[in-house]
Amino acid sequence: MGGEPSAGADADAGPHGLSRLKVEPLFSGSKKWEWALRGLLGFLPAALVADLAHVDPATVFLLAAVAIVPLSALLGRATEEYAAHAGPAIGGLLNATFGNAVELIIAVLAVSAGLFEVVKASLTGSIVANLLLILGMSMLAGGAKHKTMTLHRRGTMNSLSLMTLSVIALENLLTLARAGAVVLPASPGFYGKPKRIEDLVDFVVARILDHLDVAHGIGVRWRGLPE
């Protein structure tokens, strides 16, 4: 019942009986880009060491910016591999979520430090990059290889519908705000360094009570930027 060893296993056996393991591509099918992205992973520990050694912040920023390139490629590859098994719906959700992981991390850290202008610039850059840079590069790369390209009609219509609903929702919120209503998104603040989910809930509840002029002792107050 144990079965016979396959011929392929014997052929791949090494001189000491150890089977050779086939190394799957980590990033892409191209060996040129594969080893280039693997080499860029060395910038990750270099950025960490530079930060711990209190090197010039501009140098640390450049090292970290280069290190993000292979990490983004690795994250995209992992999402695609999971989507191939989980289906297009879950795969699309994961792609939309982790595709903005950099902006999410920057937003959390910047808001915690009170750097609101950095958050605005990060979100604006992400929107412009997705609408113009990525779309333009996709069309340019696709046009260089294919004479005619087609779009997925259902996916395009879904994206347009969601964008239209988002614009309508924002316009309705703006109309309510101009009429005197208070629009209070359930967005917790991280400057109080919350440690539990209950802390995030308390923050939102505290803001609601503030607008209702109800005295309370919930949550942490904003005390200005750290000096």
GIZIRA-V278894 format. One line per field, one symbol per residue. ss: DSSP state (H for helix, E for strand, C for the rest). phi: phi as a letter, one per 20 degrees, with the letter a starting at -180 (. if undefined). burial: b if it has 9 or more other ideal C-beta (glycine too) atoms within 8 Angstrom, else e. A space follows every 10 residues. Layout:
ss: ???
phi: ???
burial: ???
This chain:
ss: CCCCCCHHHH HCECCCCCEC CCCCCCCCCC HHHHHHHHHH CHHHHHHHHH HHCCCCHHHH HHHHHHHHHH HHHHHHHHHH HHHHHHCHHH HHHHHHHHCC HHHHHHHHHH HHCCCHHHHH HHHHHHHHHH HHHHHHHHHH HHHHHCCCCC CCHHHHHHHH HHHHHHHHHH HHHHHHHHCC CCCCCCCCCC CCCCCCHHHH HHHHHHHHHH HCCCCCCCCC CCCCCCC
phi: .fneffffff fefefdnefe efefgedbee fffgffffff ffffffffff ffelfggfff ffffffffff ffffffffff ffffdeofff fffffffffd ffffffffff ffemefffff ffffffffff fdffffffff ffffddfccc dfffffffff ffffffffff ffffffffeo fdecffdfed felfdcffff ffffffffff feldfbcend efdnffe
burial: eeeeeeeebe eebeeeeeee eeeeeebbee eebbeebbeb bebbebbeeb beeeeeeebb eebbebbbbb bbbbbbbebb ebbeeeeeeb bbebbeeeeb bebeebbbeb bbebeeebbe ebbeebebbb eeebbeeebe ebeeeeeeee eeeeebeeee eeeeeeeeee eebeebbeee eeeeeeebeb bbebeeeebb bbbbbbbbbe eeeeeeeebe eeeeeee
